Amino acid sequence: MALLKALRITLTAYTASFRVPHFVGHQLTLPVPPLSTIYGLISAAAGRWVLPEEVEWLAYRFEYGGKGIDLEAIWTVERKKPHESARFVTRNVIQREFLAFPTLTLYLPPEWEAPFHCPRYPLLLGRTQDVAGVEEIARTVLEPVDKGEVGGVLLPMELIKMAERGSAWLHNLPVAFTDEPLRRPLRLHIFGVVDAHRPIHLRGLDSWLVRDTQSGAVIPVYRREWVQRE
């Protein structure tokens, strides 16, 4: 695998939340955003829907300062007939977990620089209240490595077996969504979610791992061919 000329985009926020799928009642957050959130960020910056076929490769890592619990009111909305106005019916209060002081370090090919200098729409790390700002945009080079310690990343399930030590939280997560009004996942995949506070050490992944030659961070890189794989 050759060296990759890369754009390193650092985004920060006060809060972030990435809801754990299929969890009802108490809303837990993933410690790392799914790939679909990353494509959503690129789309928001570009001002149009960006599908995986347009992004040759991407890589990212996610860190945060701590976790907290908030109380959130959830309203049930009812509309008896299609032409009638919707009305609020019941109100429930639930606990919602969130991440405090998050930092997303996103790596993209250099041609994606312009949208992040002046994003068309707000950049969100989860919900509408999780607004992020671009802290830094810099050029760097990613070099292939076959081992290293990784944290704050998603690893496809088939790579978790290469971990020498540490563990990951397995979840079936969306890779990307269609641009239809009623969105549907283009693909789902089981990932090992590796918390930044609990890194793991990997070996034998020369086709997946890269190292930022400036910061030294080791991260997995998602190539277009893998993302679009059936």
C-alpha positions in Angstrom: 0.0 0.0 0.0 1.4 3.4 -1.1 1.7 6.6 0.9 -1.5 8.7 1.0 -1.4 12.4 0.8 -4.1 13.4 3.2 -6.1 16.3 4.6 -6.4 16.2 8.4 -9.6 18.0 9.6 -10.0 18.5 13.4 -13.5 19.1 14.6 -14.4 19.9 18.2 -17.7 20.4 20.1 -19.1 20.6 23.6 -21.2 17.4 23.3 -21.7 14.4 21.0 -24.1 11.5 21.0 -24.4 8.5 18.7 -27.4 6.5 19.7 -26.8 2.8 20.2 -29.2 1.0 17.8 -32.2 -0.9 19.1 -31.9 0.3 22.6 -35.2 1.6 24.1 -35.9 3.5 27.3 -32.4 4.5 28.3 -30.5 5.9 25.3 -26.9 4.9 25.4 -24.3 6.5 23.1 -21.5 4.8 21.1 -18.1 6.1 22.0 -17.2 6.3 18.2 -19.5 7.6 15.4 -20.6 5.1 12.7 -19.3 5.5 9.2 -22.8 6.9 8.2 -22.2 9.9 10.5 -18.9 10.6 8.7 -20.6 10.6 5.3 -23.3 12.9 6.8 -20.6 15.3 7.9 -19.0 15.4 4.4 -22.5 15.9 2.9 -23.3 18.8 5.3 -20.0 20.5 4.5 -20.5 20.0 0.7 -24.1 21.1 0.8 -25.3 18.1 -1.0 -25.7 14.4 -0.5 -22.3 12.7 -0.8 -22.4 8.9 -1.5 -19.5 6.5 -0.7 -18.7 6.2 -4.5 -17.5 9.8 -4.5 -15.0 9.4 -1.6 -11.9 7.4 -2.6 -11.0 6.7 1.0 -11.4 8.1 4.5 -10.1 7.5 8.0 -10.9 8.9 11.4 -10.5 8.7 15.2 -12.7 10.0 17.9 -11.8 11.1 21.4 -13.8 12.7 24.3 -13.3 14.0 27.7 -16.0 12.1 29.6 -19.6 10.8 29.7 -22.7 12.3 31.2 -26.4 11.6 31.6 -29.1 14.0 30.6 -32.9 13.9 31.0 -34.8 14.4 27.8 -38.5 14.8 27.1 -39.9 12.5 24.3 -43.3 13.3 22.8 -45.5 10.8 21.1 -47.1 12.4 18.0 -50.4 11.2 16.6 -52.2 11.9 13.3 -55.5 10.0 12.8 -56.0 11.0 9.1 -53.4 12.0 6.5 -54.9 15.4 6.0 -55.1 16.3 9.7 -52.5 18.2 11.6 -50.3 16.1 13.9 -50.8 16.6 17.7 -48.8 15.7 20.7 -50.3 12.9 22.7 -48.0 11.8 25.5 -44.8 13.0 27.1 -42.1 10.7 28.6 -38.9 11.6 30.2 -35.9 9.3 29.5 -32.2 9.2 30.4 -29.9 10.0 27.5 -26.1 9.4 27.6 -23.8 11.9 25.9 -20.1 12.5 25.4 -18.5 15.7 26.7 -15.8 17.7 24.9 -15.4 15.5 21.9 -12.7 15.7 19.2 -13.1 14.1 15.8 -9.9 13.9 13.6 -11.0 13.2 10.1 -8.6 12.2 7.2 -9.8 12.7 3.6 -8.2 13.1 0.2 -6.9 16.7 -0.4 -9.7 17.5 -2.9 -12.2 17.7 0.0 -10.5 20.7 1.6 -12.7 23.5 0.2 -16.1 22.3 1.7 -14.6 22.3 5.2 -13.2 25.8 5.0 -16.8 27.1 4.5 -19.4 24.3 5.4 -22.7 24.8 3.7 -24.7 23.4 6.6 -24.0 22.9 10.3 -21.6 20.0 11.2 -23.2 17.8 13.8 -21.7 15.1 16.0 -25.0 13.3 16.5 -28.1 15.4 17.3 -29.0 18.9 16.3 -27.7 20.2 19.6 -24.3 18.6 19.1 -22.9 21.3 16.8 -19.2 21.0 15.9 -16.7 23.5 14.6 -13.6 23.1 12.4 -10.6 23.6 14.7 -7.9 23.0 12.2 -7.3 21.9 8.6 -3.8 20.6 7.8 -2.0 18.6 5.1 -0.2 15.4 6.2 0.9 12.0 4.8 -0.4 8.6 5.9 2.0 5.7 5.7 1.0 2.0 5.8 1.9 0.1 8.9 1.1 -3.5 9.9 0.7 -3.0 13.6 0.0 -0.4 16.2 -2.2 0.7 19.1 -5.6 2.1 18.0 -8.4 3.8 20.0 -11.4 5.8 19.2 -12.0 3.9 15.9 -14.3 1.3 14.3 -12.8 -2.0 13.1 -14.7 -4.4 10.9 -15.5 -7.5 12.9 -13.1 -9.7 10.8 -10.2 -7.5 12.0 -10.9 -7.8 15.7 -9.3 -11.3 15.8 -6.0 -9.6 15.0 -6.0 -7.8 18.4 -3.1 -8.9 20.6 -4.7 -7.4 23.6 -7.8 -5.4 24.5 -11.4 -5.8 23.5 -14.1 -4.1 21.4 -17.9 -3.6 21.6 -19.6 -5.4 18.7 -22.4 -3.6 16.9 -24.2 -3.9 13.6 -24.0 -0.4 12.2 -24.9 1.4 9.0 -22.1 2.2 6.6 -24.1 4.8 4.6 -27.6 5.7 3.7 -29.3 6.4 0.3 -30.3 9.9 -0.7 -34.0 9.0 -1.1 -36.6 11.0 1.0 -37.2 7.8 3.0 -33.6 6.9 3.7 -32.5 3.3 3.8 -29.0 1.8 4.6 -26.8 1.1 1.6 -25.0 -1.5 3.8 -24.9 -2.8 7.3 -21.7 -4.3 8.8 -20.7 -5.6 12.2 -18.0 -3.4 13.7 -15.9 -3.6 16.8 -16.2 -0.2 18.5 -12.9 0.6 20.2 -13.2 3.3 22.8 -10.4 5.9 22.9 -10.1 5.3 26.6 -9.6 1.6 26.1 -7.3 1.2 23.1 -6.2 -2.2 21.7 -3.1 -3.4 19.9 -3.3 -4.8 16.4 -0.7 -6.8 14.4 -0.7 -8.1 10.8 -3.0 -5.5 9.2 -0.7 -3.9 6.6 -3.7 -3.5 4.1 -5.8 -1.6 6.7 -3.7 0.4 9.1 -2.0 3.7 8.4 0.0 6.1 10.6 -0.1 9.9 10.5 3.5 10.8 9.9 3.0 14.1 11.8 1.0 13.1 14.9 2.0 9.4 15.0 -1.7 8.3 15.3 -2.4 4.8 13.9 -5.9 4.4 12.3 -7.8 2.1 10.0 -8.4 3.5 6.5 -11.7 2.7 4.7 -11.3 2.4 1.0 -14.2 2.9 -1.5 -13.9 -0.7 -2.7 -14.5 -2.0 0.8 -17.3 0.4 1.7 -19.2 -0.4 -1.5 -18.7 -4.2 -1.1 -21.9 -6.2 -0.9 
